[in-house]
């Protein structure tokens, strides 16, 4: 069994039933090795419940996920610090550059 499923971004994917994908894993691996690295979506309903991807794709997604988590934590820390900061704690831009041993040109700062 096979069905088409519309993704929220407007793309459409082909969803293959789980039993067929299970029987076809050797063929999927052959396709991956030949350079056809399109993900294989599967499920027992007419919507994707799982996906088979290459190890390289999975590794890239893991890296992106870790980067996104780091960015989220940095945003959270920044918001907390800004919420607790008092105006007298602020450091002028020029002072910050000097403290870091940079001048404006080295810092590449866009002084506004």
N, C-alpha and C positions, 0 to 999 in steps of 0.2 A: 504494500500500500504506500502511496505517496500523496502528499498534499502540499499546496502552496500556502504560505503564511506571510501576511503583511506585517512588517516591523513598524514600530512607531515612527521611524525616520523616513518611511515611505519605501524602503527597500523591500523586496520580496525574496523569501528563501524557500527552498524545497525541503520539506520535512519527510524523512523516510521512517517507516515503522521500525521499531527496535529490533524485532526478530531479523529483518532483512539486513540491517546494519551489522548485527552480531555475526551473521553468516558471511558478511562481505568485508570484514576487517582486513583480511589478507590483501584483498583488491585495493582497499583504501590505502594501505601501506605502500603498495606498488605505485599508486598514483602520486603519493607524497614523494616517493623516491625519484619519480620521473619529473618532478618539478611542479606538478599540479597540486598546489597546497590549499585549495579551496576548502573551507570547513565543511564538515558533513553534519547536518542537523538531523536529530532523530527524536522520536517520541511515539507514544501509543495513542495520542490524541492528534487532532489536526493542528497542533501547535508544538513548537520545539520544546523539548524537556531536557535535552542534552546536546552536546556538540563534540565532535572529534576534530582536533586540530593537531598540527605538527608540534613537536617538542620546542622548536625554535619560536613558534608563535606563542606557546604557553610561557616560555621564558621571558619573552618581550612583555607580555601582559603582566607577569609577576613584577617585573622591574617597574612598569608604569604604575602598578598598584602601590608598590612601595614608595615611589616618588610622590604619588597623590597623597598618601598617608602622611609623609613627611611635610608636604605643603600644608595639609590640614592642621597638623600639630603646630607648625610655625605660625599660621594664622591665629590659632587659638591663643598661643603664648603672646603674640603681638597685641591681640585684642585685650587680654588680661592686663598686660603692662600699660597699654594706653588708658584703660579704665582706671588704673590706680595712679597714673602719673599726675604730678602736680606741675603747673607751669614753671615753678622755680626749679624743677628737675630737668627741664628741657635743655638741650645743648645746641648752641648755634652750629649751623652747617660748617662754617670755616673752622670752628674749634674742633669739631669731630674729625675733620680731615687732618688737622694738625696732630690730634691725639693718635690717629692711625698712621702718622708719618707720611701723609700724602698731601700734595698741594692740589689745587682745583683742577689743573690740567691732567695730572696723573690719575686723580679720582674719576675723571671722566664725568664729573658731576654736571648736571644740567641745572645751573643755579637760576632760580626763577625769582 
